[in-house]
Amino acid sequence: MLNLEQLNAFASAVEQGSFSAAARHLGKSQSSVSIAISNIELDLNVLLFNRDTKYPTLTEQGQRLYEQSKTLLRQADRIENYAKSVVDQVEDSIYIGMDTMVPLSIIETVLEKMAQQFPFTQVHLRKYSCDDLTQAIVDDQIQLAINLPMHAVPEHLDFFTFGDIEWAFTCSPDSVFADMDVVDTQTLISQRQIVCSSMMQNPTLKSIGKLSQELWYAFDLDDVIRLVEQGLGWAYVPKILLTEKQSLGSLIDFKPEFSQAKMTTVVDVSWLSNQPQGPAVKFILDSLKH
């Protein structure tokens, strides 16, 4: 009957190039490695190595079985690691809410690190408008919220600021703004503005969110940008999203007459006070702090 120790000895012999090197790698005697491989050959009635040369070489059947053994050993490691995560009380799933005006790129690096540290924890990302995001935390639908500053933080929430977003005015290359060094206010308000609905709920951005005489609303920034790319209006969006589209030639930025200064807003992470936090959530919070 095959066991993982035998398969590990076999795989090590292939990877180390000899039985003696495999023994040193595994911290075992050469005879134990040789016996383990011989037992596999006996159990399966298959010759794994050609032993006629100075160093054993894989047979064709041995190569096939080596590949299958590696798959099995990797799966065994995953089972052991998952069992350890259960013992350590690592979350099976975590739910993160994102304000529709916050680009995912602001937490991408942290999520990559978390995925490496906790490979068995599923992450559920959900988008909410500003007001709905606060309610989602209160209702315990999500464990963390990535949001722009609110009117006032409810007393049952904790939070800290971990980043900022720079904003920019954008339009399509075919817009009437494209050839203007500075767009005067009268021209700006005469053209359709595409607005992220959540912007109208934010105290910092609300004044910018409604400038034009004609407004179209979209739920999130991705939809706002698609509409602007189609030449249906101009918008006020995070600069990082605009930069990506500028490199593709589908959007350009412009300078309005009324606002020449750089505009930034901070980004917070919020969670329910006194709510127990598992290792994965703690890891995300610690990573955002640093």
ZADO-1210 file (C-alpha; in nm, 4 decimals, padded with zeros to 6 digits):
<atoms>
<atom x="00.0000" y="00.0000" z="00.0000" code="MET" pos="1"/>
<atom x="00.1476" y="00.3319" z="-00.1058" code="LEU" pos="2"/>
<atom x="00.2093" y="00.6018" z="00.1542" code="ASN" pos="3"/>
<atom x="00.3188" y="00.9637" z="00.1394" code="LEU" pos="4"/>
<atom x="00.6592" y="00.8922" z="00.2913" code="GLU" pos="5"/>
<atom x="00.7403" y="00.6531" z="00.0059" code="GLN" pos="6"/>
<atom x="00.6211" y="00.8999" z="-00.2560" code="LEU" pos="7"/>
<atom x="00.8247" y="01.1775" z="-00.0943" code="ASN" pos="8"/>
<atom x="01.1376" y="00.9602" z="-00.1065" code="ALA" pos="9"/>
<atom x="01.0694" y="00.8843" z="-00.4736" code="PHE" pos="10"/>
<atom x="01.0146" y="01.2515" z="-00.5639" code="ALA" pos="11"/>
<atom x="01.3279" y="01.3569" z="-00.3731" code="SER" pos="12"/>
<atom x="01.5387" y="01.0965" z="-00.5534" code="ALA" pos="13"/>
<atom x="01.4209" y="01.2354" z="-00.8876" code="VAL" pos="14"/>
<atom x="01.4787" y="01.5978" z="-00.7891" code="GLU" pos="15"/>
<atom x="01.8113" y="01.5469" z="-00.6093" code="GLN" pos="16"/>
<atom x="01.9556" y="01.3239" z="-00.8805" code="GLY" pos="17"/>
<atom x="02.0521" y="01.0234" z="-00.6686" code="SER" pos="18"/>
<atom x="01.9367" y="00.8104" z="-00.3767" code="PHE" pos="19"/>
<atom x="02.2235" y="00.9337" z="-00.1588" code="SER" pos="20"/>
<atom x="02.1441" y="01.3011" z="-00.2301" code="ALA" pos="21"/>
<atom x="01.7761" y="01.2360" z="-00.1569" code="ALA" pos="22"/>
<atom x="01.8717" y="01.0739" z="00.1736" code="ALA" pos="23"/>
<atom x="02.0774" y="01.3779" z="00.2740" code="ARG" pos="24"/>
<atom x="01.7941" y="01.6094" z="00.1691" code="HIS" pos="25"/>
<atom x="01.5379" y="01.4164" z="00.3753" code="LEU" pos="26"/>
<atom x="01.7696" y="01.3505" z="00.6699" code="GLY" pos="27"/>
<atom x="01.7350" y="00.9750" z="00.6263" code="LYS" pos="28"/>
<atom x="01.9674" y="00.6864" z="00.5474" code="SER" pos="29"/>
<atom x="02.0306" y="00.5931" z="00.1857" code="GLN" pos="30"/>
<atom x="01.8991" y="00.2425" z="00.2519" code="SER" pos="31"/>
<atom x="01.5634" y="00.3771" z="00.3753" code="SER" pos="32"/>
<atom x="01.5227" y="00.5795" z="00.0546" code="VAL" pos="33"/>
<atom x="01.6183" y="00.2795" z="-00.1574" code="SER" pos="34"/>
<atom x="01.3761" y="00.0519" z="00.0304" code="ILE" pos="35"/>
<atom x="01.0915" y="00.3046" z="-00.0043" code="ALA" pos="36"/>
<atom x="01.1387" y="00.3247" z="-00.3805" code="ILE" pos="37"/>
<atom x="01.1727" y="-00.0547" z="-00.4136" code="SER" pos="38"/>
<atom x="00.8470" y="-00.0993" z="-00.2208" code="ASN" pos="39"/>
<atom x="00.6662" y="00.1324" z="-00.4634" code="ILE" pos="40"/>
<atom x="00.8001" y="-00.0708" z="-00.7543" code="GLU" pos="41"/>
<atom x="00.6879" y="-00.3955" z="-00.5903" code="LEU" pos="42"/>
<atom x="00.3429" y="-00.2634" z="-00.4968" code="ASP" pos="43"/>
<atom x="00.2785" y="-00.1203" z="-00.8448" code="LEU" pos="44"/>
<atom x="00.4765" y="-00.3798" z="-01.0400" code="ASN" pos="45"/>
<atom x="00.6411" y="-00.0943" z="-01.2315" code="VAL" pos="46"/>
<atom x="01.0117" y="-00.0158" z="-01.2727" code="LEU" pos="47"/>
<atom x="01.0680" y="00.3462" z="-01.1720" code="LEU" pos="48"/>
<atom x="01.4425" y="00.3764" z="-01.2302" code="PHE" pos="49"/>
<atom x="01.6911" y="00.2266" z="-01.4695" code="ASN" pos="50"/>
<atom x="01.9802" y="00.1217" z="-01.2423" code="ARG" pos="51"/>
<atom x="02.2246" y="00.0133" z="-01.5131" code="ASP" pos="52"/>
<atom x="02.4050" y="00.3485" z="-01.5095" code="THR" pos="53"/>
<atom x="02.6152" y="00.5119" z="-01.2361" code="LYS" pos="54"/>
<atom x="02.3213" y="00.7287" z="-01.1385" code="TYR" pos="55"/>
<atom x="01.9653" y="00.5892" z="-01.1618" code="PRO" pos="56"/>
<atom x="01.7593" y="00.7413" z="-01.4400" code="THR" pos="57"/>
<atom x="01.3804" y="00.7546" z="-01.4653" code="LEU" pos="58"/>
<atom x="01.2029" y="00.5117" z="-01.6909" code="THR" pos="59"/>
<atom x="00.9165" y="00.6398" z="-01.9041" code="GLU" pos="60"/>
<atom x="00.6678" y="00.4937" z="-01.6544" code="GLN" pos="61"/>
<atom x="00.8719" y="00.6433" z="-01.3707" code="GLY" pos="62"/>
<atom x="00.8426" y="00.9906" z="-01.5249" code="GLN" pos="63"/>
<atom x="00.4645" y="00.9589" z="-01.5473" code="ARG" pos="64"/>
<atom x="00.4390" y="00.8380" z="-01.1884" code="LEU" pos="65"/>
<atom x="00.6714" y="01.1154" z="-01.0695" code="TYR" pos="66"/>
<atom x="00.4384" y="01.3796" z="-01.2158" code="GLU" pos="67"/>
<atom x="00.1365" y="01.2153" z="-01.0512" code="GLN" pos="68"/>
<atom x="00.3249" y="01.1807" z="-00.7221" code="SER" pos="69"/>
<atom x="00.4046" y="01.5536" z="-00.7187" code="LYS" pos="70"/>
<atom x="00.0374" y="01.6356" z="-00.7675" code="THR" pos="71"/>
<atom x="-00.0562" y="01.4045" z="-00.4796" code="LEU" pos="72"/>
<atom x="00.2138" y="01.5454" z="-00.2510" code="LEU" pos="73"/>
<atom x="00.1028" y="01.9023" z="-00.3231" code="ARG" pos="74"/>
<atom x="-00.2547" y="01.8086" z="-00.2422" code="GLN" pos="75"/>
<atom x="-00.1421" y="01.6438" z="00.0817" code="ALA" pos="76"/>
<atom x="00.0381" y="01.9668" z="00.1758" code="ASP" pos="77"/>
<atom x="-00.2785" y="02.1639" z="00.1095" code="ARG" pos="78"/>
<atom x="-00.4782" y="01.9299" z="00.3331" code="ILE" pos="79"/>
<atom x="-00.2236" y="01.9659" z="00.6144" code="GLU" pos="80"/>
<atom x="-00.2095" y="02.3437" z="00.5769" code="ASN" pos="81"/>
<atom x="-00.5874" y="02.3722" z="00.5738" code="TYR" pos="82"/>
<atom x="-00.6116" y="02.1578" z="00.8877" code="ALA" pos="83"/>
<atom x="-00.3578" y="02.3874" z="01.0549" code="LYS" pos="84"/>
<atom x="-00.5615" y="02.6932" z="00.9558" code="SER" pos="85"/>
<atom x="-00.8706" y="02.5359" z="01.1147" code="VAL" pos="86"/>
<atom x="-00.6779" y="02.4747" z="01.4379" code="VAL" pos="87"/>
<atom x="-00.5528" y="02.8351" z="01.4277" code="ASP" pos="88"/>
<atom x="-00.9146" y="02.9531" z="01.3799" code="GLN" pos="89"/>
<atom x="-00.8416" y="03.1214" z="01.0471" code="VAL" pos="90"/>
<atom x="-01.1593" y="03.2458" z="00.8772" code="GLU" pos="91"/>
<atom x="-01.3051" y="03.0370" z="00.5945" code="ASP" pos="92"/>
<atom x="-01.4458" y="03.3577" z="00.4418" code="SER" pos="93"/>
<atom x="-01.4201" y="03.7307" z="00.4961" code="ILE" pos="94"/>
<atom x="-01.6450" y="04.0008" z="00.3511" code="TYR" pos="95"/>
<atom x="-01.5075" y="04.3398" z="00.2530" code="ILE" pos="96"/>
<atom x="-01.7289" y="04.6285" z="00.1463" code="GLY" pos="97"/>
<atom x="-01.5961" y="04.8925" z="-00.0933" code="MET" pos="98"/>
<atom x="-01.7356" y="05.2401" z="-00.1444" code="ASP" pos="99"/>
<atom x="-01.8220" y="05.2646" z="-00.5154" code="THR" pos="100"/>
<atom x="-01.5925" y="05.5690" z="-00.5379" code="MET" pos="101"/>
<atom x="-01.2841" y="05.3876" z="-00.4053" code="VAL" pos="102"/>
<atom x="-01.0689" y="05.2098" z="-00.6678" code="PRO" pos="103"/>
<atom x="-00.9845" y="04.8493" z="-00.5861" code="LEU" pos="104"/>
<atom x="-00.6204" y="04.9277" z="-00.6604" code="SER" pos="105"/>
<atom x="-00.5894" y="05.0980" z="-00.3217" code="ILE" pos="106"/>
<atom x="-00.6020" y="04.7580" z="-00.1441" code="ILE" pos="107"/>
<atom x="-00.4746" y="04.5240" z="-00.4180" code="GLU" pos="108"/>
<atom x="-00.1275" y="04.4860" z="-00.2678" code="THR" pos="109"/>
<atom x="-00.2686" y="04.4050" z="00.0763" code="VAL" pos="110"/>
<atom x="-00.5045" y="04.1447" z="-00.0723" code="LEU" pos="111"/>
<atom x="-00.2138" y="03.9822" z="-00.2578" code="GLU" pos="112"/>
<atom x="-00.0199" y="03.9510" z="00.0688" code="LYS" pos="113"/>
<atom x="-00.3238" y="03.8151" z="00.2502" code="MET" pos="114"/>
<atom x="-00.3789" y="03.5524" z="-00.0209" code="ALA" pos="115"/>
<atom x="-00.0234" y="03.4291" z="00.0288" code="GLN" pos="116"/>
<atom x="-00.0543" y="03.4245" z="00.4078" code="GLN" pos="117"/>
<atom x="-00.4040" y="03.2711" z="00.4197" code="PHE" pos="118"/>
<atom x="-00.4513" y="03.0724" z="00.0954" code="PRO" pos="119"/>
<atom x="-00.7662" y="02.8945" z="00.2165" code="PHE" pos="120"/>
<atom x="-00.9603" y="03.2056" z="00.3179" code="THR" pos="121"/>
<atom x="-01.2160" y="03.3150" z="00.0600" code="GLN" pos="122"/>
<atom x="-01.2497" y="03.6904" z="00.0068" code="VAL" pos="123"/>
<atom x="-01.5866" y="03.8376" z="-00.0920" code="HIS" pos="124"/>
<atom x="-01.5675" y="04.1942" z="-00.2260" code="LEU" pos="125"/>
<atom x="-01.8922" y="04.3896" z="-00.2364" code="ARG" pos="126"/>
<atom x="-01.9591" y="04.7416" z="-00.3622" code="LYS" pos="127"/>
<atom x="-02.1944" y="04.9794" z="-00.1844" code="TYR" pos="128"/>
<atom x="-02.2976" y="05.3412" z="-00.2021" code="SER" pos="129"/>
<atom x="-02.1691" y="05.5576" z="00.0834" code="CYS" pos="130"/>
<atom x="-02.4773" y="05.5295" z="00.3054" code="ASP" pos="131"/>
<atom x="-02.5409" y="05.1626" z="00.2279" code="ASP" pos="132"/>
<atom x="-02.1827" y="05.0759" z="00.3161" code="LEU" pos="133"/>
<atom x="-02.2220" y="05.2100" z="00.6691" code="THR" pos="134"/>
<atom x="-02.5438" y="05.0153" z="00.7128" code="GLN" pos="135"/>
<atom x="-02.3788" y="04.6981" z="00.5829" code="ALA" pos="136"/>
<atom x="-02.1227" y="04.7121" z="00.8650" code="ILE" pos="137"/>
<atom x="-02.3906" y="04.7804" z="01.1246" code="VAL" pos="138"/>
<atom x="-02.5965" y="04.4856" z="00.9950" code="ASP" pos="139"/>
<atom x="-02.2870" y="04.2620" z="01.0093" code="ASP" pos="140"/>
<atom x="-02.3042" y="04.1873" z="00.6365" code="GLN" pos="141"/>
<atom x="-01.9346" y="04.2743" z="00.6014" code="ILE" pos="142"/>
<atom x="-01.6386" y="04.2690" z="00.8397" code="GLN" pos="143"/>
<atom x="-01.4424" y="04.5574" z="00.6889" code="LEU" pos="144"/>
<atom x="-01.5446" y="04.8676" z="00.4957" code="ALA" pos="145"/>
<atom x="-01.3127" y="05.0652" z="00.2690" code="ILE" pos="146"/>
<atom x="-01.4693" y="05.4077" z="00.2500" code="ASN" pos="147"/>
<atom x="-01.4241" y="05.7797" z="00.2052" code="LEU" pos="148"/>
<atom x="-01.4784" y="05.9915" z="00.5186" code="PRO" pos="149"/>
<atom x="-01.8415" y="05.9968" z="00.6337" code="MET" pos="150"/>
<atom x="-02.0482" y="06.2798" z="00.7811" code="HIS" pos="151"/>
<atom x="-01.9815" y="06.1369" z="01.1268" code="ALA" pos="152"/>
<atom x="-01.8529" y="05.7959" z="01.2266" code="VAL" pos="153"/>
<atom x="-02.1219" y="05.6050" z="01.4210" code="PRO" pos="154"/>
<atom x="-02.0168" y="05.5419" z="01.7797" code="GLU" pos="155"/>
<atom x="-02.0269" y="05.1636" z="01.7337" code="HIS" pos="156"/>
<atom x="-01.7617" y="05.1737" z="01.4588" code="LEU" pos="157"/>
<atom x="-01.3835" y="05.1928" z="01.4800" code="ASP" pos="158"/>
<atom x="-01.1731" y="05.3224" z="01.1930" code="PHE" pos="159"/>
<atom x="-00.8389" y="05.4596" z="01.0850" code="PHE" pos="160"/>
<atom x="-00.7144" y="05.6434" z="00.7746" code="THR" pos="161"/>
<atom x="-00.4695" y="05.4464" z="00.5610" code="PHE" pos="162"/>
<atom x="-00.4471" y="05.6163" z="00.2216" code="GLY" pos="163"/>
<atom x="-00.5632" y="05.8934" z="-00.0077" code="ASP" pos="164"/>
<atom x="-00.7040" y="05.9400" z="-00.3554" code="ILE" pos="165"/>
<atom x="-00.6111" y="06.2191" z="-00.5943" code="GLU" pos="166"/>
<atom x="-00.8968" y="06.3280" z="-00.8211" code="TRP" pos="167"/>
<atom x="-00.8954" y="06.4618" z="-01.1755" code="ALA" pos="168"/>
<atom x="-01.1343" y="06.5950" z="-01.4396" code="PHE" pos="169"/>
<atom x="-01.1632" y="06.3778" z="-01.7481" code="THR" pos="170"/>
<atom x="-01.3307" y="06.3609" z="-02.0877" code="CYS" pos="171"/>
<atom x="-01.2955" y="06.1680" z="-02.4123" code="SER" pos="172"/>
<atom x="-01.0359" y="06.2777" z="-02.6728" code="PRO" pos="173"/>
<atom x="-01.3289" y="06.3828" z="-02.8958" code="ASP" pos="174"/>
<atom x="-01.4782" y="06.6177" z="-02.6352" code="SER" pos="175"/>
<atom x="-01.5082" y="06.9921" z="-02.6939" code="VAL" pos="176"/>
<atom x="-01.2733" y="07.0278" z="-02.3931" code="PHE" pos="177"/>
<atom x="-00.9914" y="06.8377" z="-02.5640" code="ALA" pos="178"/>
<atom x="-00.8293" y="07.1387" z="-02.7338" code="ASP" pos="179"/>
<atom x="-00.8831" y="07.3848" z="-02.4471" code="MET" pos="180"/>
<atom x="-00.5906" y="07.4711" z="-02.2188" code="ASP" pos="181"/>
<atom x="-00.8375" y="07.5717" z="-01.9484" code="VAL" pos="182"/>
<atom x="-01.2105" y="07.4993" z="-01.9570" code="VAL" pos="183"/>
<atom x="-01.4117" y="07.8035" z="-01.8511" code="ASP" pos="184"/>
<atom x="-01.6945" y="07.7506" z="-01.6076" code="THR" pos="185"/>
<atom x="-01.9707" y="07.8411" z="-01.8515" code="GLN" pos="186"/>
<atom x="-01.8538" y="07.5826" z="-02.1044" code="THR" pos="187"/>
<atom x="-01.8088" y="07.3228" z="-01.8300" code="LEU" pos="188"/>
<atom x="-02.1628" y="07.3503" z="-01.6935" code="ILE" pos="189"/>
<atom x="-02.3123" y="07.3499" z="-02.0424" code="SER" pos="190"/>
<atom x="-02.1801" y="06.9989" z="-02.1119" code="GLN" pos="191"/>
<atom x="-02.3238" y="06.6765" z="-01.9663" code="ARG" pos="192"/>
<atom x="-02.1583" y="06.5506" z="-01.6478" code="GLN" pos="193"/>
<atom x="-02.1421" y="06.1795" z="-01.5587" code="ILE" pos="194"/>
<atom x="-02.1684" y="06.1348" z="-01.1823" code="VAL" pos="195"/>
<atom x="-02.1122" y="05.8386" z="-00.9529" code="CYS" pos="196"/>
<atom x="-02.4320" y="05.8237" z="-00.7456" code="SER" pos="197"/>
<atom x="-02.2401" y="05.7740" z="-00.4219" code="SER" pos="198"/>
<atom x="-02.0626" y="06.1067" z="-00.4761" code="MET" pos="199"/>
<atom x="-02.3861" y="06.2887" z="-00.3956" code="MET" pos="200"/>
<atom x="-02.3861" y="06.1256" z="-00.0485" code="GLN" pos="201"/>
<atom x="-02.0309" y="06.2295" z="00.0355" code="ASN" pos="202"/>
<atom x="-01.9867" y="06.5620" z="00.2198" code="PRO" pos="203"/>
<atom x="-01.6431" y="06.6285" z="00.0670" code="THR" pos="204"/>
<atom x="-01.7248" y="06.5516" z="-00.2951" code="LEU" pos="205"/>
<atom x="-02.0885" y="06.6567" z="-00.3134" code="LYS" pos="206"/>
<atom x="-02.0084" y="07.0131" z="-00.4207" code="SER" pos="207"/>
<atom x="-01.8017" y="06.8868" z="-00.7154" code="ILE" pos="208"/>
<atom x="-02.0501" y="06.6112" z="-00.7895" code="GLY" pos="209"/>
<atom x="-02.3162" y="06.8415" z="-00.9299" code="LYS" pos="210"/>
<atom x="-02.1757" y="07.1173" z="-01.1489" code="LEU" pos="211"/>
<atom x="-02.3360" y="07.0685" z="-01.4884" code="SER" pos="212"/>
<atom x="-02.6881" y="07.1664" z="-01.5900" code="GLN" pos="213"/>
<atom x="-02.7315" y="06.8138" z="-01.7261" code="GLU" pos="214"/>
<atom x="-02.6402" y="06.5094" z="-01.5150" code="LEU" pos="215"/>
<atom x="-02.6279" y="06.1385" z="-01.5811" code="TRP" pos="216"/>
<atom x="-02.5822" y="05.9007" z="-01.2864" code="TYR" pos="217"/>
<atom x="-02.3952" y="05.5699" z="-01.2729" code="ALA" pos="218"/>
<atom x="-02.3646" y="05.3304" z="-00.9783" code="PHE" pos="219"/>
<atom x="-01.9865" y="05.2946" z="-00.9731" code="ASP" pos="220"/>
<atom x="-01.6726" y="05.4463" z="-01.1210" code="LEU" pos="221"/>
<atom x="-01.6284" y="05.1738" z="-01.3822" code="ASP" pos="222"/>
<atom x="-01.9636" y="05.2658" z="-01.5347" code="ASP" pos="223"/>
<atom x="-01.8827" y="05.6373" z="-01.5111" code="VAL" pos="224"/>
<atom x="-01.5612" y="05.5847" z="-01.7052" code="ILE" pos="225"/>
<atom x="-01.7315" y="05.3714" z="-01.9725" code="ARG" pos="226"/>
<atom x="-01.9845" y="05.6460" z="-02.0395" code="LEU" pos="227"/>
<atom x="-01.7129" y="05.9125" z="-02.0591" code="VAL" pos="228"/>
<atom x="-01.5090" y="05.6943" z="-02.2973" code="GLU" pos="229"/>
<atom x="-01.8145" y="05.6844" z="-02.5247" code="GLN" pos="230"/>
<atom x="-01.8140" y="06.0649" z="-02.5373" code="GLY" pos="231"/>
<atom x="-02.1392" y="06.0992" z="-02.3424" code="LEU" pos="232"/>
<atom x="-02.0057" y="06.3533" z="-02.0948" code="GLY" pos="233"/>
<atom x="-01.7224" y="06.4547" z="-01.8619" code="TRP" pos="234"/>
<atom x="-01.6513" y="06.3333" z="-01.5085" code="ALA" pos="235"/>
<atom x="-01.4507" y="06.3759" z="-01.1909" code="TYR" pos="236"/>
<atom x="-01.2685" y="06.0511" z="-01.1089" code="VAL" pos="237"/>
<atom x="-00.9688" y="05.9134" z="-00.9159" code="PRO" pos="238"/>
<atom x="-00.6524" y="06.0006" z="-01.1057" code="LYS" pos="239"/>
<atom x="-00.5210" y="05.6433" z="-01.0867" code="ILE" pos="240"/>
<atom x="-00.8159" y="05.5222" z="-01.2957" code="LEU" pos="241"/>
<atom x="-00.7702" y="05.8069" z="-01.5431" code="LEU" pos="242"/>
<atom x="-00.3986" y="05.7293" z="-01.5822" code="THR" pos="243"/>
<atom x="-00.4778" y="05.3714" z="-01.6853" code="GLU" pos="244"/>
<atom x="-00.7162" y="05.4935" z="-01.9557" code="LYS" pos="245"/>
<atom x="-00.4817" y="05.7709" z="-02.0725" code="GLN" pos="246"/>
<atom x="-00.2189" y="05.5085" z="-02.1519" code="SER" pos="247"/>
<atom x="-00.4770" y="05.3401" z="-02.3763" code="LEU" pos="248"/>
<atom x="-00.5735" y="05.6709" z="-02.5391" code="GLY" pos="249"/>
<atom x="-00.9417" y="05.6425" z="-02.4442" code="SER" pos="250"/>
<atom x="-00.9498" y="05.9316" z="-02.1942" code="LEU" pos="251"/>
<atom x="-00.7707" y="06.2617" z="-02.1374" code="ILE" pos="252"/>
<atom x="-00.7645" y="06.5042" z="-01.8446" code="ASP" pos="253"/>
<atom x="-00.8537" y="06.8728" z="-01.8534" code="PHE" pos="254"/>
<atom x="-00.8185" y="07.1736" z="-01.6265" code="LYS" pos="255"/>
<atom x="-01.1317" y="07.3634" z="-01.5237" code="PRO" pos="256"/>
<atom x="-01.1085" y="07.7375" z="-01.4705" code="GLU" pos="257"/>
<atom x="-01.2607" y="07.7264" z="-01.1224" code="PHE" pos="258"/>
<atom x="-01.0231" y="07.4600" z="-00.9811" code="SER" pos="259"/>
<atom x="-00.6468" y="07.4625" z="-01.0475" code="GLN" pos="260"/>
<atom x="-00.5340" y="07.3086" z="-00.7170" code="ALA" pos="261"/>
<atom x="-00.4764" y="06.9368" z="-00.6612" code="LYS" pos="262"/>
<atom x="-00.7747" y="06.7685" z="-00.4942" code="MET" pos="263"/>
<atom x="-00.7313" y="06.4658" z="-00.2681" code="THR" pos="264"/>
<atom x="-00.9524" y="06.2768" z="-00.0243" code="THR" pos="265"/>
<atom x="-00.8406" y="06.0324" z="00.2427" code="VAL" pos="266"/>
<atom x="-00.9552" y="05.6697" z="00.2567" code="VAL" pos="267"/>
<atom x="-01.0613" y="05.4952" z="00.5789" code="ASP" pos="268"/>
<atom x="-01.1102" y="05.1360" z="00.6845" code="VAL" pos="269"/>
<atom x="-01.3966" y="05.0792" z="00.9299" code="SER" pos="270"/>
<atom x="-01.5240" y="04.7857" z="01.1331" code="TRP" pos="271"/>
<atom x="-01.7676" y="04.7075" z="01.4134" code="LEU" pos="272"/>
<atom x="-01.6329" y="04.7936" z="01.7571" code="SER" pos="273"/>
<atom x="-01.5819" y="04.4984" z="01.9935" code="ASN" pos="274"/>
<atom x="-01.6395" y="04.2495" z="01.7112" code="GLN" pos="275"/>
<atom x="-01.4070" y="03.9460" z="01.7357" code="PRO" pos="276"/>
<atom x="-01.1520" y="03.9472" z="01.4546" code="GLN" pos="277"/>
<atom x="-00.9896" y="03.6418" z="01.3032" code="GLY" pos="278"/>
<atom x="-00.6255" y="03.6211" z="01.1897" code="PRO" pos="279"/>
<atom x="-00.7009" y="03.7153" z="00.8268" code="ALA" pos="280"/>
<atom x="-00.8928" y="04.0319" z="00.9184" code="VAL" pos="281"/>
<atom x="-00.6216" y="04.1283" z="01.1678" code="LYS" pos="282"/>
<atom x="-00.3595" y="04.0742" z="00.8988" code="PHE" pos="283"/>
<atom x="-00.5418" y="04.3089" z="00.6590" code="ILE" pos="284"/>
<atom x="-00.5760" y="04.5798" z="00.9233" code="LEU" pos="285"/>
<atom x="-00.2098" y="04.5518" z="01.0270" code="ASP" pos="286"/>
<atom x="-00.1019" y="04.5642" z="00.6613" code="SER" pos="287"/>
<atom x="-00.3095" y="04.8752" z="00.5939" code="LEU" pos="288"/>
<atom x="-00.1507" y="05.0479" z="00.8934" code="LYS" pos="289"/>
<atom x="00.1965" y="04.9848" z="00.7575" code="HIS" pos="290"/>
</atoms>
